[in-house]
Amino acid sequence: MPVCVPIKEMKNTASFTETVMEAQEPVFVTKNGREAIVSMSPEVYEAAMGLRGFLFENVYKNPKAKG
């Protein structure tokens, strides 16, 4: 289940940082009930970029995968 917090929770930076660091996925910050910002820990970011690189090399650049 995605982690969503209202933008006003960013005022307490220590608490917000703890929420982001404890989440093992991106944290969606909402403003007026709509997604406004996505925040993630460095570990989650590195994992996402690693997956992006893997998919780019093994799917996008692979002519057999394009069909």
VENBEL-V153741 format. One record per residue. SS is DSSP state (H for helix, E for strand, L for the rest). Layout:
ss: {SS | SS}
//
This chain:
ss: {L | L | E | E | E | E | H | H | H | H | H | L | H | H | H | H | H | H | H | H | H | H | L | L | L | L | E | E | E | E | E | L | L | E | E | E | E | E | E | L | L | H | H | H | H | H | H | H | H | H | H | H | H | H | H | H | H | H | H | H | L | L | H | H | H | H | L}
//
